[in-house]
Amino acid sequence: MPAPTTGDRSVMADSNATGLDAKSGYSRVDSQPDVAMVLAGMDATATWPSVRYLRAWEHERLTPGPGAEVLDVGSGLGDIAIALAKEVTPGGRVVGLDASAAMIEVAERRAAGAGVEVGFRIADAMNLPEADSSFDVCRSERVLQWLPDPARAVAEMVRVLRPGGRLCLTDTDWFTLTIDLPDVGAISAFREAIWQLRGAPAAVGSRLLNLCRDAGVVELEATAATHIWTDWKPDTEYAPAGIFPIAPIVRQMIAADVLDPVLGERFIEQLLQAARDDRFFMSVGMFAVFGRRPG
């Protein structure tokens, strides 16, 4: 997303009006000031090597085939639901649920273009509009981190699985975020501000295994992947690929009184300098858990 610069500071660094609200994020996509930017971020994230690895790991274990009935909770732009719809034909079905009407609209258009049928509809992950024991397979990717009660959502997904049904959950743990900057104190303050702004669900990735244990899921397996960014051009790119614009998020944290203004501005300054000096490094951990409903 190219943009002009102002003097020696980029528009991306100086603007607070990016059209994105960091606190609500993907929990309320349709109320974001710039919905198109949020949707573009979803497409960018899908290209991450870490996401591709975790999706391949998931697919090996869910093994949907002809006749399978599959539920995708938080189906987003529909790419996985569409791929699964091709695999369960003939005789199967895929249902994609998401809280965003904008996401559902794009997903339906893409499914039509792919020539497959998916039952996309708006729903609340913590109160699934599906009958008990109605699916063979359920998946959810990068959804729980945006919910106030991830445990309730996991229990709901287990409820709609048939006995022996297969479940896979994938999510990020933003408290694993690492950034290589000179000022360790500024980095620590930024991480603490994530907790203050987003709360415990932001770290749900590392809780997935025990959430599944608490929901009675058995035959559990777990894996992880680290996504790494080593390049960002802040004078022509709003943010590293798949991430909300960082400087405006930091200023939202400052405005919300969860981040000291001096530390926040120092964090922005050093982050931009690292990127311009070709010394940018940032990483975050993602986790996935597979298991079965007891049967």
Steps between C-alpha positions, in 0.01 A plus 500: 500500500726783382462845647689827483732618775528829685854621557709233670201333667253273325127552481462155659700611803334836552134430430260390770217480248578160350138390515577221747417447865756275667290402799202367306711365213334201336239468774292774337617518140186666367537795738861570403543837325687335211353153448686453171836534676400238757396256227823560310686415819323164511620416150854606589506287815391194302830518309716475814716185495397434860131507407557274199690252719230493769224459242684206342549342845131548570392349169705186556306436822151610408509292179159607369378287213188439290189510714660679797315783672736782595461815709741793462457738796627843406517417131619848405541546127414136443820363349519190719125434493507516121791256481324261736176519302684351203622212715170397658321467165294296438265472793670729749447859607703790636358771722698821550409726791634850560396806699568734206249566221782648290702179535197286413431709189854451369497129590173441315632677192820294505307175547281583201811574294648164603178318406442351845223526755574604857239594758645832613310696762545747784530345845652538846781253570396488865143403413511286188167469314554130436348187653686271736710229332444627147851516349785258435765771491536845655780752455566852621800715413610823668153560645525431873740790558215740416238346730429602859449134603713261291414205728131536422571502127708181527222331698253600228718350228529175693122498553422509127746221418379144475661248738844433358484820296824682423588850621791729415562842653771741389582831661767759572663583831583869477696483825766308308559811289871581462650812346869581472537862616763676715252598772385183676287707735295639212443150364389373841263795539348429159442134587342597831275745314376214280387323817335814633326573170397151393501292817575130549348380168794659319715217643252222426734318262702346783178414688344292222611163631356551848184660363446178304579287804247697704239445227554123512686466169716187478785363285658843505792611286663841485743689280631852457651732244674834528429768246797728432514838331841622388401774259271801519508820294313745724509782244301300245325228703243556771632206704687169475288257298188386682539735800294805594695827460728507802556870569129586514441200727768627737332841504165337571667330796632835619155658462349210697749568780650150484838612364730776621521769228879533521557125474240473225656768282846356563370158390362648176820695429727199549271268305497734200875553521564124508281453193669781307845370594413150373521364857133417549421180690169400655346163578192347662404145593196314370366172638265226385329216688319198359278256682175305502174519683481186716304232324 
